[in-house]
Amino acid sequence: MRRKFFIGKDGTKWNRKPNVRVRIANSNKVTEKSGVKLIAKSAKPILECWMLFFSNGMLEHIVKMTNIFIEKVRPNYNRERDASETCVREIKALLGILYTIYIYTS
């Protein structure tokens, strides 16, 4: 005789057939339109698209924190040029090099 349910080790009863008529919870419903926002629709060059993810404020914060770190490790170096401060332009160049390396190695 075949039962209509499975019995778990802890005594839980599980139906053999899935309950197909289940309501979707309101929290799981998508209410916004999909797609990119207006600011992203007008971004054409690669650099403009990249700047949507990294704002100038974010890059300046990275520079600030990097320079704080450089100040801490500067006594470990004999020459001043080995631990010189950085700027936004250098950080952008570094990130560009890292992207290029990733593209060509993946």
Secondary structure, DSSP 8 states (H G I E B T S, - for coil): ---SEEE-TTS-EEESS--------GGGS--S--S--HHHHT--SHHHHHHTTS-HHHHHHHHHHHHHHHHHHGGG-SSGGGG----HHHHHHHHHHHHHHHHHH-
